[in-house]
Amino acid sequence: MLAALGAGYLSVTACAYSDYPLEATFCDDWCRVLRRTGCEQEPENCIRDCEGSLPSERCRPHQVALLACYESTPADRFECVGQGFQSTVRPQPQICTEQRHALIGCEVPPVMACIEACVALDTSASGDAGVVVPSAGLCPEPPFPCERLCWELDARRADFAALGTSSRAELAALGEPYIRCALQRAAACRAGVLEPPPALPMSWTGLFLECAGVPGELGASG
């Protein structure tokens, strides 16, 4: 039965010795679209993740609109994150931004407020884009991953509580100094003036957590 999930539907065998296909669920269709990348993620893992993160009924139309946008987007605009069967599919940041932000704003307004504040900061700090220096390969490059880091902030708000506030309503204010710090440190890295110079590739997530003083992975994966 699990193998049938990749085809976007479930089927069962009834006592009358006939196969009765069940109507595809929203998550069947969602995973069918995302898994076009050829990612090794198990179909049932995708279904489980989707079902565990469905929005409220009030916001469901926004996710339907987002799925329609993803379906009209070429498969090569999505990327595999992670390794093997535990990998997941992630859309490139510029894909279906309007529809995704509408869903986030409806379901999780504090996260959307953080994203909007982050985008404003990133826009104001974009003057250094395109600088080419010897250390550039070790430094995080624009664009700043506002969505991912605002979700990180939301998921780890207990870790950040001692640094400011644990209120989800203040995510934007809580994240602002760490976002600004990460942007400035990345710019200094690209300009070759970061002390000490990086010995290994840096990541946006690592810089963000480092600026906040929260332990986290400092790898080059984002």
C-alpha positions in Angstrom: 0.0 0.0 0.0 2.8 2.4 0.9 4.3 2.0 -2.6 1.2 3.3 -4.1 1.6 6.7 -2.4 4.1 7.7 -5.0 1.5 7.5 -7.7 -0.7 9.9 -5.8 -3.4 7.5 -4.5 -4.1 4.6 -2.2 -5.8 1.4 -3.2 -7.3 -1.4 -1.2 -8.6 -4.8 -2.0 -12.2 -5.4 -0.8 -13.8 -8.7 0.2 -15.6 -8.8 -3.2 -12.2 -9.5 -4.8 -12.3 -6.2 -6.6 -9.9 -3.2 -6.4 -11.5 0.0 -5.3 -9.2 3.0 -5.8 -9.6 5.7 -3.2 -9.8 9.3 -4.1 -6.4 11.1 -3.9 -6.0 13.2 -0.8 -4.5 16.7 -0.9 -1.2 15.3 0.5 -1.1 12.6 -2.2 -1.2 15.4 -4.8 1.2 17.6 -2.8 3.8 14.9 -2.7 3.3 13.8 -6.3 4.2 17.4 -7.3 7.2 17.8 -5.0 8.7 14.4 -5.6 9.1 15.1 -9.3 12.7 16.0 -8.5 13.8 12.4 -8.2 14.6 13.0 -4.5 15.1 9.7 -2.6 12.7 10.7 0.1 10.3 7.9 0.9 6.7 8.6 -0.3 5.2 7.8 3.1 7.6 10.2 4.8 6.4 13.0 2.5 2.8 12.1 3.2 3.4 12.1 6.9 5.2 15.4 6.9 2.4 17.0 4.8 -0.4 15.6 7.0 1.4 16.8 10.1 1.6 20.4 8.8 -1.7 21.0 7.1 -3.1 24.5 7.8 -6.4 25.3 9.5 -9.5 25.1 7.4 -9.5 28.9 7.2 -6.1 29.0 5.5 -6.5 25.8 3.4 -7.4 27.7 0.2 -4.0 29.4 0.3 -2.3 26.0 0.4 -4.4 24.8 -2.5 -3.2 27.9 -4.5 0.4 27.2 -3.5 0.1 23.6 -4.8 -1.3 24.9 -8.1 1.7 27.2 -8.4 4.1 24.4 -7.5 2.4 22.1 -10.1 3.0 24.7 -12.8 6.7 25.1 -11.9 9.3 23.0 -13.6 10.7 20.2 -11.4 14.3 21.6 -11.7 13.2 24.6 -9.6 13.0 22.3 -6.5 16.0 20.8 -4.8 16.7 17.8 -2.6 17.9 18.6 1.0 19.6 15.8 3.0 20.6 12.3 2.1 18.8 9.1 1.1 15.4 8.2 2.3 15.4 11.0 5.0 15.9 13.7 2.4 13.2 16.3 1.8 12.3 18.5 -1.2 12.7 22.3 -0.9 11.5 24.9 -3.4 14.0 27.5 -4.5 13.3 30.7 -2.5 12.1 32.6 -5.5 9.5 30.0 -6.4 5.8 30.8 -5.7 6.8 33.4 -3.1 3.5 35.3 -3.3 1.4 32.2 -2.7 3.6 30.8 0.1 3.7 34.1 1.9 -0.1 34.4 1.7 -0.3 31.0 3.4 2.2 31.9 6.1 0.6 35.2 6.8 -2.8 33.5 7.2 -1.6 30.5 9.3 1.4 32.0 11.3 1.3 35.8 11.2 4.3 36.2 13.6 6.5 34.3 11.3 5.3 36.4 8.3 6.0 39.6 10.3 9.6 38.2 10.9 10.0 37.5 7.2 8.8 40.9 6.2 11.2 42.6 8.6 14.0 40.3 7.4 13.4 41.1 3.7 13.5 44.8 4.5 16.8 44.4 6.3 18.2 42.3 3.5 17.1 44.9 0.9 18.8 47.7 2.8 22.0 45.7 3.1 22.1 44.6 -0.5 24.6 47.2 -1.7 27.5 44.8 -1.3 26.0 42.1 -3.6 28.4 41.2 -6.4 31.6 42.0 -4.5 34.3 39.5 -5.6 37.1 38.8 -3.2 39.5 35.8 -2.6 37.5 34.6 0.4 34.1 34.8 -1.4 33.9 31.0 -1.8 33.9 30.7 2.0 31.2 33.3 2.6 27.4 33.1 2.5 26.1 34.7 -0.7 22.8 36.7 -1.2 19.9 36.2 -1.0 19.4 36.0 2.7 17.2 33.0 3.5 14.6 35.0 5.4 11.9 32.3 5.4 14.2 29.5 6.6 15.7 31.6 9.4 12.4 33.0 10.6 11.1 29.4 10.9 14.3 28.5 12.7 13.6 31.4 15.1 10.0 30.2 15.6 11.0 26.6 16.2 13.7 27.4 18.7 12.0 30.3 20.5 12.6 28.6 23.8 16.4 28.7 23.1 16.1 32.4 22.3 14.0 33.2 25.4 17.0 34.0 27.6 18.3 36.4 24.9 15.2 38.5 24.6 11.6 37.4 24.6 9.8 34.1 24.1 6.6 35.7 22.7 5.8 34.6 19.2 4.2 38.0 18.7 7.6 39.6 18.8 9.5 37.3 16.5 10.4 40.2 14.2 11.8 42.3 17.0 13.6 39.3 18.5 15.2 38.3 15.2 16.2 41.8 14.0 19.5 42.1 15.7 20.6 38.6 14.8 19.5 39.0 11.2 21.4 42.4 11.0 24.5 40.8 12.6 24.5 37.9 10.2 24.1 40.2 7.2 27.0 42.4 8.4 29.3 39.5 9.1 28.6 37.9 5.7 29.4 41.3 4.1 32.6 41.6 6.0 33.5 38.1 5.0 33.0 38.8 1.3 34.9 42.1 1.7 37.9 40.1 3.2 37.8 42.0 6.5 36.2 39.5 8.8 38.4 38.7 11.8 39.4 36.0 12.0 39.1 35.0 8.4 37.0 31.8 7.9 38.9 28.6 7.6 35.9 26.6 6.4 32.8 27.6 4.4 30.3 29.5 6.5 26.5 29.3 6.3 23.7 31.7 6.8 22.1 29.5 9.5 25.5 29.2 11.3 26.0 33.0 11.2 22.5 33.6 12.5 22.8 31.3 15.4 26.4 32.5 16.1 25.2 36.1 16.3 22.4 35.0 18.7 24.8 33.0 20.9 22.7 29.9 20.3 24.5 26.6 19.7 23.9 25.2 16.2 25.5 23.6 13.2 27.9 26.0 11.4 28.2 23.9 8.2 28.0 25.2 4.7 24.6 23.8 3.9 22.6 27.0 4.0 
